Amino acid sequence: MESIDTATGLSAPKSISTDRVRDIFSAIAKRYERFNACSSLGAYKGWLRLMSEVADIEPTDVVLDVAGGTGDVAFTMAEKFHPQRVICTDLVPEMLEVAKEHRRRGRGAGVDMDFAVADGQALPFEDGSFDAVTMAYGLRNMPCREQALSEVMRVLTPGGSFTCLDFSTPHNALWNAAYEVYLTHMVPLWGKIITGDDSGFRYLADSIEAFPDQAGVAALLTNAGFAHVAWFDCTGGIAAIHVATKPIS
Ligand SMILES: C[S@@+](CC[C@H](N)C(=O)[O-])C[C@H]1O[C@@H](n2cnc3c(N)ncnc32)[C@H](O)[C@@H]1O
């Protein structure tokens, strides 16, 4: 399957993007949440709340969070739905260490949870192991997106749900222009203030610009075989939450 450079969207060896995200997220793991809160001006919490409102998760479900980072999505789903079990995975161990620290401090509402280092493009789980899969800001960072979606499809049970949040494209031209200025100038500045280095945050802006818009992500999901593909815009399309289902047969 095709691999791209996630900063440009152009064809490139997988290792370029994988090595870069490893470097960025291992270095910023302890400051990631502060950066997120500041650079999104707090909006990411509202997007996460909407994600939990549209996610199709039942108390009997076993849930997988891919690219789970410091655990925000996994903990939110555990606390809201009290599912049978939640597994939070990420490529970068340093991000998961922060998630485990949150767990030790009581997050997760006592739900059975586990944490595992795993590449979203090669998930170490049996076929049909999960009733629901979630992913926030993960697909954009993966150079083999078709492979990642095929892995989500493989590990879901038939009828299982996939909920995917990521940055997207505002529809209104003025809003889009303002957003682009914020993204290319303010986000690297936040990065420099909070982490002392702006290079990873220039990558964030580039990867968002190179990422498909709402219809483009929906097409990726449809091409991967998902059914009932739909999306919800957040803050005028700055982000979007895609929902999809693994067909029953
Ligand atoms: C912007 S963070 C999002 C973390 C978390 N989902 C959240 O909402 O805060 C992106 C995460 O994707 C992870 N990631 C990037 N490429 C990955 C891959 N191929 N497989 C699994 N995780 C990956 C990074 O390590 C990082 O933790």
The ligand as a MOL file (V3000), in Angstrom:
LIG
                    3D

  0  0  0     0  0            999 V3000
M  V30 BEGIN CTAB
M  V30 COUNTS 27 29 0 0 0
M  V30 BEGIN ATOM
M  V30 1 C -1.4880 14.7760 18.4110 0
M  V30 2 S -1.1900 13.3170 19.3290 0 CHG=1
M  V30 3 C -2.8340 12.8190 19.7830 0
M  V30 4 C -2.8790 12.0330 21.0420 0
M  V30 5 C -4.2810 11.7490 21.5870 0
M  V30 6 N -5.0540 10.9350 20.6800 0
M  V30 7 C -5.0230 13.0100 21.9510 0
M  V30 8 O -6.1570 13.1880 21.4920 0
M  V30 9 O -4.4900 13.8370 22.6950 0 CHG=-1
M  V30 10 C -0.8130 12.1840 18.0370 0
M  V30 11 C -0.3790 10.8370 18.5700 0
M  V30 12 O -0.2890 9.9410 17.4570 0
M  V30 13 C 0.7530 9.0500 17.7620 0
M  V30 14 N 1.1230 8.3570 16.5260 0
M  V30 15 C 1.7060 8.8790 15.4340 0
M  V30 16 N 1.8870 7.9390 14.5190 0
M  V30 17 C 1.4070 6.7830 15.0400 0
M  V30 18 C 1.3150 5.4550 14.5710 0
M  V30 19 N 1.7880 5.0920 13.3730 0
M  V30 20 N 0.7430 4.5260 15.3560 0
M  V30 21 C 0.2790 4.8620 16.5790 0
M  V30 22 N 0.3620 6.1060 17.0840 0
M  V30 23 C 0.9010 7.0560 16.3120 0
M  V30 24 C 1.8210 9.9380 18.3310 0
M  V30 25 O 2.7990 9.2310 19.0300 0
M  V30 26 C 0.9860 10.8540 19.2260 0
M  V30 27 O 0.8860 10.3570 20.5320 0
M  V30 END ATOM
M  V30 BEGIN BOND
M  V30 1 1 1 2
M  V30 2 1 2 3
M  V30 3 1 2 10
M  V30 4 1 3 4
M  V30 5 1 4 5
M  V30 6 1 5 6
M  V30 7 1 5 7
M  V30 8 2 7 8
M  V30 9 1 7 9
M  V30 10 1 10 11
M  V30 11 1 11 12
M  V30 12 1 11 26
M  V30 13 1 12 13
M  V30 14 1 13 14
M  V30 15 1 13 24
M  V30 16 1 14 15
M  V30 17 1 14 23
M  V30 18 2 15 16
M  V30 19 1 16 17
M  V30 20 1 17 18
M  V30 21 2 17 23
M  V30 22 1 18 19
M  V30 23 2 18 20
M  V30 24 1 20 21
M  V30 25 2 21 22
M  V30 26 1 22 23
M  V30 27 1 24 25
M  V30 28 1 24 26
M  V30 29 1 26 27
M  V30 END BOND
M  V30 END CTAB
M  END
